[in-house]
């Protein structure tokens, strides 16, 4: 065994010993506080007494009578309710209980986040008590303290209306503390656990407001995606606009039939349009037109969708599908919105002429390409297409003059290396296809 292997095995052995010692110490330190080990030697046993039982035997009865007649004192704010929290604490605990973590989770703040440690036992009375205390703190605008009590109430009553109320109020505490990233995630946690929550409309409205705030901040002061934020609690750590787009997306996914679904789509499309991501903007404007026909953003989605399609076009040497889509959308907008003002209708007519000119110029480029290669027949076809479809454009005049120039040219170029092609037969029969033998005529009788 080499020196490095010996060191690796030594480190592994030391880690195992340390983990075993920690588990043993946890068992004895936490378990013996309530259930000390039983010792057979009576002389060595130590009698445990508390502040309530450290009294002489002669006065036990008097104290009991006094306790029965005296009402229980009111617990101070934030004090643990021992009568509820310590239910079942006198039960016998075994080593297996501590391995599962069931008896220690209530005392460890982060125990519920560990997959191998159990959560506190459900207790409706304790949850209601926590919720009432949290509501009082929330009314006093002590949001940090209220948030802690809401979290404890949710832990004590999982999968219930108390947990739903607590999760919503936790998000509200973050929102009113202006901690918008934590508030957004808290609203999302509520809607993940309760998809049909009674707070759905409010939670979605809060998420949309947070997204709009982040988007406005980015438009006012654009920043790099990797720029960290360690001071402003209203903004995420980095990627401000990406967080805003995620907020808009969550609004639509959480409540696709809500009143803010089309608003979130428009906000996403406009954000991408301002970032010059015209493909994404065109996609989201199309979703608004198709999925929300009754939206108040229909006209804007049509007009901005036309602009996005026009700006997607990169020139006559590139694909022109977006131009054809823009032309169809302009015609659709003119038919659908008949009550347009004169100014808006004039603007649409100018856009239509611009798109038609670009399409004509693209066909002219194709015609010139084929004419340069000697395929004058294909060139004449594209020139004629320009004259037929775009007769009122400046490109049409140029196409007409080009047709006059090539009218005496042959349709296809002169083939090269004719002497090589003449060496091979002109038969185009496939040698792999068997010819059918002719049927023999039946001999006449």
C-alpha positions in Angstrom: 0.0 0.0 0.0 1.4 3.4 -1.0 1.7 6.3 1.3 -1.2 8.2 -0.3 -3.5 5.2 -0.1 -2.7 4.8 3.6 -3.5 8.5 4.2 -6.9 8.1 2.3 -7.9 5.1 4.4 -6.8 6.9 7.6 -9.0 9.9 6.7 -12.0 7.6 6.0 -11.6 5.8 9.3 -11.3 9.1 11.2 -14.5 10.4 9.5 -16.4 7.2 10.5 -15.3 7.4 14.1 -16.3 11.1 14.3 -19.8 10.5 12.9 -20.3 7.6 15.3 -19.3 9.7 18.2 -21.6 12.5 17.1 -24.6 10.2 16.8 -23.9 8.6 20.2 -23.5 12.0 21.9 -26.7 13.2 20.3 -28.6 10.2 21.6 -27.4 10.5 25.2 -27.5 14.3 25.4 -31.0 14.7 24.0 -32.6 11.5 25.1 -31.4 11.4 28.7 -32.8 14.8 29.4 -36.3 13.3 29.5 -35.5 9.6 30.1 -32.3 9.0 32.1 -30.8 5.5 31.9 -32.1 3.1 34.4 -29.5 1.9 37.0 -30.1 -1.2 39.1 -28.1 0.1 42.0 -30.6 2.1 44.1 -27.9 3.8 46.0 -26.4 5.3 42.9 -29.7 6.6 41.5 -30.3 10.3 41.5 -33.7 11.6 42.0 -34.7 14.2 39.4 -36.7 17.2 40.7 -38.0 20.3 39.0 -39.1 23.7 40.0 -42.7 22.5 40.3 -42.1 19.3 42.4 -39.2 20.4 44.7 -41.5 20.7 47.7 -41.8 18.7 51.0 -44.2 15.8 51.0 -46.4 17.5 53.7 -47.2 20.5 51.5 -47.9 18.6 48.3 -51.6 18.4 49.0 -51.9 22.1 49.7 -50.1 23.0 46.6 -52.3 20.7 44.6 -55.4 22.4 46.0 -54.0 25.8 45.3 -53.2 24.9 41.7 -56.7 23.6 41.1 -58.3 26.8 42.4 -55.8 29.2 40.7 -56.3 29.9 37.0 -53.3 29.3 34.7 -51.2 32.4 34.1 -51.3 34.0 30.6 -48.3 33.2 28.5 -46.2 36.1 27.4 -45.7 36.9 23.8 -43.3 34.6 22.0 -43.2 32.2 25.0 -43.5 28.5 24.3 -46.8 26.9 25.2 -45.4 23.9 27.1 -48.8 22.3 27.6 -49.1 21.8 23.9 -45.6 21.6 22.7 -44.5 18.9 25.2 -47.4 16.4 24.4 -45.9 13.0 24.3 -42.6 14.1 25.7 -43.0 11.6 28.6 -43.3 8.7 26.3 -40.5 6.2 26.3 -37.9 6.9 23.5 -35.7 4.3 22.0 -32.5 4.6 20.0 -34.5 3.9 16.8 -36.6 7.0 17.5 -33.5 9.2 17.6 -32.2 7.6 14.4 -35.4 8.7 12.6 -35.2 12.1 14.1 -38.8 12.2 15.1 -38.1 13.5 18.7 -35.5 16.1 17.8 -37.0 17.8 14.8 -39.1 20.1 16.9 -36.0 21.6 18.6 -33.9 22.0 15.5 -34.8 25.0 13.2 -33.6 23.4 10.0 -34.7 19.8 10.8 -37.6 19.8 8.5 -35.4 20.7 5.6 -33.3 17.5 6.1 -34.7 14.5 4.2 -33.6 12.1 6.9 -35.1 14.0 9.8 -38.9 13.9 10.5 -41.1 17.0 10.9 -42.8 17.8 14.2 -46.0 16.0 15.0 -49.1 17.6 13.7 -51.1 19.5 16.4 -54.1 21.5 15.4 -54.4 23.4 18.7 -50.7 24.4 18.6 -51.1 25.5 15.0 -54.1 27.6 15.8 -52.3 29.2 18.8 -49.4 30.0 16.6 -51.6 31.4 13.9 -53.5 33.7 16.3 -50.2 35.0 17.7 -48.9 35.6 14.2 -52.1 37.5 13.2 -51.7 39.8 16.2 -48.1 40.5 15.2 -49.1 41.0 11.5 -51.7 43.6 12.6 -49.0 45.4 14.5 -46.8 45.4 11.4 -44.2 43.3 13.1 -43.7 41.2 10.0 -40.4 39.5 10.9 -41.8 38.1 14.1 -45.1 37.2 12.5 -43.3 35.3 9.8 -41.7 33.1 12.3 -45.0 32.3 14.0 -46.7 31.6 10.6 -43.9 29.2 9.7 -44.4 27.3 13.0 -48.1 27.2 12.5 -47.7 25.7 9.0 -45.3 23.0 10.3 -47.9 22.0 13.0 -50.8 21.6 10.6 -49.7 20.3 7.2 -52.1 20.0 4.3 -54.8 22.1 5.9 -56.3 25.5 5.6 -54.1 26.7 8.4 -51.0 25.9 6.4 -52.5 27.6 3.3 -53.2 30.7 5.3 -49.8 30.6 6.9 -48.0 30.2 3.6 -49.9 33.2 2.1 -49.2 35.4 5.1 -45.5 34.5 5.0 -45.4 35.8 1.5 -47.3 38.8 2.5 -44.8 39.5 5.3 -41.9 39.4 2.8 -43.9 41.6 0.4 -44.6 44.3 2.9 -41.0 44.2 4.1 -40.0 45.0 0.4 -38.1 41.7 0.2 -39.5 41.0 -3.3 -37.3 37.9 -4.3 -38.3 36.1 -1.1 -41.9 37.2 -1.5 -42.1 35.9 -5.0 -40.7 32.5 -4.1 -43.1 32.3 -1.1 -46.1 33.0 -3.4 -44.8 30.3 -5.7 -44.5 27.8 -2.8 -48.1 28.5 -1.9 -49.4 28.0 -5.5 -47.3 24.8 -5.9 -48.8 23.2 -2.8 -52.3 24.7 -3.3 -53.0 25.1 -7.0 -56.6 26.1 -6.5 -55.9 28.3 -3.5 -58.4 30.8 -2.3 -55.5 33.3 -2.5 -54.8 32.5 -6.2 -55.9 35.9 -7.6 -54.0 37.9 -5.0 -50.9 35.8 -5.2 -50.8 36.1 -9.0 -51.4 39.8 -8.8 -48.4 40.2 -6.4 -46.2 38.2 -8.7 -47.1 40.3 -11.6 -46.5 43.5 -9.7 -43.1 42.2 -8.6 -42.2 41.3 -12.3 -43.3 44.8 -13.5 -41.2 46.5 -10.8 -38.1 44.5 -11.8 -38.7 45.2 -15.5 -39.1 48.9 -14.9 -35.9 48.9 -12.9 -34.1 47.2 -15.7 -35.4 49.7 -18.3 -34.3 52.6 -16.2 -30.9 51.2 -15.4 -29.9 48.2 -17.5 -27.3 45.9 -16.0 -25.2 42.9 -17.0 -26.6 39.5 -16.3 -23.7 38.7 -14.1 -23.7 41.9 -12.0 -24.3 40.9 -8.4 -26.6 42.6 -6.0 -25.8 42.5 -2.3 -27.4 45.7 -1.1 -30.9 46.2 -2.5 -33.3 43.7 -1.0 -36.0 44.6 -3.6 -34.0 43.1 -6.4 -32.7 39.5 -7.0 -29.0 38.7 -6.7 -28.4 38.9 -10.4 -30.2 38.8 -13.8 -32.8 41.4 -13.1 -34.6 41.2 -16.4 -34.4 37.4 -16.5 -36.1 37.3 -13.1 -38.8 39.7 -14.5 -39.5 37.4 -17.5 -39.7 34.4 -15.2 -42.2 36.3 -13.0 -44.4 37.0 -16.1 -44.2 33.4 -17.2 -45.2 32.1 -13.7 -48.2 34.4 -13.7 -49.5 32.9 -16.9 -48.8 29.3 -15.9 -50.3 29.7 -12.4 -53.5 31.2 -13.6 -53.8 30.9 -17.4 -57.5 32.0 -17.4 -57.0 34.9 -15.0 -57.3 38.6 -15.9 -53.5 39.0 -15.9 -52.5 36.2 -18.2 -52.7 38.3 -21.4 -51.0 41.2 -19.5 -48.1 38.9 -18.7 -47.8 37.7 -22.3 -47.8 41.3 -23.5 -45.2 42.3 -20.9 -43.0 39.3 -22.0 -43.3 40.2 -25.7 -42.6 43.8 -25.2 -39.5 43.1 -23.1 -38.2 40.8 -25.8 -39.0 43.5 -28.4 -37.0 46.1 -26.5 -34.1 43.6 -26.2 -34.3 43.2 -30.1 -35.2 39.6 -29.7 -37.7 39.8 -32.5 -38.3 36.1 -33.0 -39.3 35.7 -29.3 -41.4 38.9 -29.4 -43.2 37.7 -32.5 -44.0 34.4 -30.8 -45.5 36.0 -27.7 -47.5 38.5 -29.7 -48.9 35.6 -31.7 -49.9 33.9 -28.5 -51.8 37.0 -27.4 -53.7 37.1 -30.7 -54.5 33.4 -30.8 -55.2 32.5 -27.1 -56.8 35.7 -25.9 -59.0 37.0 -28.7 -61.0 39.1 -26.2 -58.0 40.8 -24.7 -57.7 44.5 -24.6 -54.2 44.2 -26.1 -55.4 42.7 -29.4 -54.7 45.8 -31.5 -51.3 46.4 -29.9 -50.5 42.7 -30.4 -51.3 43.0 -34.1 -49.4 46.2 -34.7 -46.3 45.2 -32.7 -46.5 41.8 -34.2 -46.2 43.3 -37.7 -43.2 45.3 -36.6 -41.5 42.2 -35.1 -42.0 40.3 -38.3 -40.6 43.1 -40.4 -37.6 43.4 -38.2 -37.0 39.7 -38.4 -36.3 40.0 -42.1 -32.5 40.2 -42.7 -32.4 41.1 -46.4 -33.2 39.8 -49.9 -30.6 37.1 -49.7 -32.3 35.4 -46.7 -35.6 33.6 -46.2 -38.7 35.7 -46.7 -41.4 33.8 -44.9 -41.6 36.5 -42.2 -42.4 39.1 -44.9 -45.3 37.1 -46.3 -46.6 36.6 -42.7 -46.3 40.4 -42.1 -48.3 41.2 -45.3 -51.1 38.8 -44.3 -51.2 40.2 -40.8 -51.4 43.8 -42.1 -54.4 42.8 -44.3 -56.0 40.9 -41.3 -55.6 44.0 -39.1 -57.2 46.2 -41.6 -60.2 43.9 -41.9 -60.5 43.1 -38.2 -60.3 46.7 -36.8 -62.7 48.6 -39.0 -62.9 51.6 -36.6 -59.3 52.6 -37.1 -58.4 56.3 -37.2 -57.2 57.9 -40.4 -53.7 58.1 -39.0 -53.6 54.4 -38.0 -55.0 53.3 -41.3 -52.4 55.4 -43.2 -49.6 53.9 -41.1 -50.8 50.4 -42.0 -50.9 51.3 -45.7 -47.3 52.5 -45.5 -46.3 49.2 -43.8 -48.0 47.3 -46.5 -46.2 49.2 -49.2 -42.9 48.7 -47.4 -43.4 44.9 -47.1 -44.5 44.7 -50.8 -41.4 46.5 -51.8 -39.2 44.2 -49.8 -40.8 41.1 -51.3 -40.5 42.5 -54.9 -36.8 43.3 -54.3 -36.3 39.8 -53.0 -37.8 38.3 -56.2 -35.7 40.7 -58.3 -32.5 39.5 -56.5 -33.5 35.9 -57.4 -34.1 36.8 -61.0 -30.7 38.5 -61.3 -29.0 35.5 -59.7 -30.5 33.1 -62.3 -29.8 35.6 -65.1 -26.1 35.8 -64.1 -25.9 32.0 -64.1 -27.4 31.9 -67.6 -30.8 30.5 -66.6 -32.7 33.2 -68.4 -35.9 31.2 -68.4 -36.1 31.1 -64.6 -35.0 34.8 -64.5 -38.0 35.7 -66.8 -40.3 33.8 -64.5 -39.3 35.9 -61.5 -39.3 39.1 -63.4 -42.9 38.4 -64.5 -43.8 37.6 -61.0 -42.6 41.0 -59.8 -44.7 42.6 -62.6 -47.8 40.6 -61.7 -47.8 40.9 -57.9 -46.1 44.2 -57.3 -46.9 46.4 -60.4 -47.0 49.7 -58.4 -43.5 49.5 -56.9 -40.2 50.9 -58.2 -38.8 47.4 -58.5 -41.4 46.6 -61.2 -39.9 49.2 -63.6 -36.5 47.6 -63.2 -37.9 44.2 -63.8 -39.6 45.3 -67.0 -36.3 46.7 -68.3 -34.4 43.5 -67.5 -37.0 41.4 -69.4 -36.2 43.5 -72.5 -32.5 42.9 -72.1 -32.7 39.1 -72.0 -35.6 38.5 -74.4 -33.2 37.1 -77.1 -31.3 34.9 -74.7 -31.7 31.2 -74.5 -33.6 29.7 -71.5 -30.7 27.6 -70.3 -26.9 28.1 -70.5 -24.8 26.2 -73.0 -23.7 22.9 -71.5 -20.0 22.5 -70.8 -17.9 19.5 -71.7 -20.2 18.3 -74.4 -17.5 16.1 -75.8 -17.4 14.1 -72.6 -21.2 13.7 -72.3 -21.3 12.5 -76.0 -19.2 9.5 -75.1 -22.0 8.1 -73.0 -25.3 6.8 -74.3 -28.4 8.9 -73.9 -30.5 6.0 -72.7 -32.0 6.7 -69.3 -33.2 3.2 -68.6 -32.4 1.8 -65.2 -30.3 -1.4 -65.5 -31.7 -2.7 -62.3 -35.3 -2.7 -63.4 -36.3 -5.8 -65.3 -38.3 -5.3 -68.4 -41.5 -7.3 -68.6 -41.4 -9.9 -71.3 -44.0 -9.5 -74.1 -47.0 -11.8 -73.8 -47.1 -14.5 -76.5 -50.1 -14.6 -78.7 -52.2 -17.6 -78.3 -52.2 -19.8 -81.3 -55.5 -19.8 -83.1 -57.1 -23.1 -83.5 
